[in-house]
Amino acid sequence: MAKRHKSAMKRMRQNEQRHSRNVSVKSALKTYVKRVESLVSRQDVTSADSTLRKAVSALDKAAGKGVIHPNKAARKKAALSRKVHALHVGA
C-alpha cells in the first residue's frame, strides 16, 4: 500500500466520525417519525402532539447541521403536522 498524506488520513478520520454521527441522527429521526405515525394510527391526540413537537425539533436540528436537506425536513414536518391535525379535526 502506498504511503498516504497526513492530511488524507485526517480527512478519513473526520469522514468516519461524521458518517457515524449522521447515521445515528438519521436513525433517531426515523424513530420519531414512526412514533408520531403510530400514535396517529392509535388516535392518541395528546401524545401525538407532544411527540410531534420533539420530531419537528429533531428535524430542524438535523437540517441545520446538514444531515438532511432543509426541504426534506420541511416535507416531513408538513406531512406529520397534517396527520396530527386531522386527528384534531376528526375528534
C-alpha positions as CSV (number, residue, x, y, z in Angstrom):
1,M,0.0,0.0,0.0
2,A,1.3,3.4,-0.9
3,K,2.1,5.9,1.8
4,R,-0.7,8.4,2.4
5,H,-0.5,12.0,3.2
6,K,-1.1,13.2,6.7
7,S,-4.0,15.4,5.5
8,A,-5.7,12.4,3.7
9,M,-5.5,10.3,6.9
10,K,-7.1,13.2,8.9
11,R,-9.8,13.6,6.3
12,M,-10.6,9.9,6.5
13,R,-10.9,10.1,10.3
14,Q,-13.2,13.1,10.0
15,N,-15.4,11.4,7.4
16,E,-15.7,8.3,9.6
17,Q,-16.7,10.4,12.6
18,R,-19.2,12.5,10.6
19,H,-20.7,9.4,9.0
20,S,-21.3,7.6,12.3
21,R,-22.9,10.8,13.8
22,N,-25.1,11.3,10.7
23,V,-26.2,7.7,10.8
24,S,-27.3,8.0,14.5
25,V,-29.1,11.3,13.8
26,K,-31.0,9.8,10.8
27,S,-31.9,6.7,12.9
28,A,-33.3,8.9,15.6
29,L,-35.3,10.9,13.1
30,K,-36.9,7.7,11.7
31,T,-37.8,6.6,15.2
32,Y,-39.5,10.0,15.9
33,V,-41.5,9.8,12.7
34,K,-42.6,6.2,13.3
35,R,-43.7,7.1,16.9
36,V,-45.8,10.0,15.6
37,E,-47.4,7.8,12.9
38,S,-48.1,5.0,15.4
39,L,-49.7,7.5,17.8
40,V,-51.8,8.9,15.0
41,S,-53.0,5.4,14.0
42,R,-53.9,4.8,17.6
43,Q,-55.9,8.1,17.7
44,D,-53.8,9.3,20.7
45,V,-54.1,13.1,20.3
46,T,-52.2,14.4,23.3
47,S,-49.2,12.0,22.9
48,A,-49.1,12.7,19.2
49,D,-48.9,16.4,19.8
50,S,-46.0,16.2,22.3
51,T,-44.2,13.7,20.1
52,L,-44.7,15.8,17.0
53,R,-43.0,18.8,18.8
54,K,-40.0,16.6,19.5
55,A,-39.9,15.3,16.0
56,V,-40.1,18.8,14.5
57,S,-37.3,20.0,16.7
58,A,-35.1,17.0,15.8
59,L,-35.9,17.5,12.0
60,D,-34.9,21.2,12.3
61,K,-31.7,20.4,14.1
62,A,-30.7,17.7,11.5
63,A,-31.4,20.2,8.7
64,G,-29.4,22.9,10.4
65,K,-26.4,20.6,10.8
66,G,-26.6,19.4,7.2
67,V,-27.5,15.8,8.0
68,I,-30.7,16.1,5.8
69,H,-31.7,18.7,3.2
70,P,-33.9,21.5,4.6
71,N,-36.6,20.8,2.1
72,K,-36.8,17.2,3.2
73,A,-37.2,18.4,6.8
74,A,-40.0,20.7,5.7
75,R,-41.8,17.9,3.8
76,K,-41.6,15.6,6.8
77,K,-42.8,18.3,9.2
78,A,-45.7,19.2,6.9
79,A,-46.8,15.5,6.4
80,L,-46.7,14.8,10.1
81,S,-48.4,18.0,11.0
82,R,-51.2,17.2,8.5
83,K,-51.7,13.8,10.1
84,V,-51.8,15.1,13.7
85,H,-54.1,18.0,12.7
86,A,-56.5,15.5,11.0
87,L,-56.9,13.9,14.5
88,H,-57.9,17.3,16.0
89,V,-60.4,18.0,13.2
90,G,-61.9,14.5,13.3
91,A,-62.2,14.5,17.1
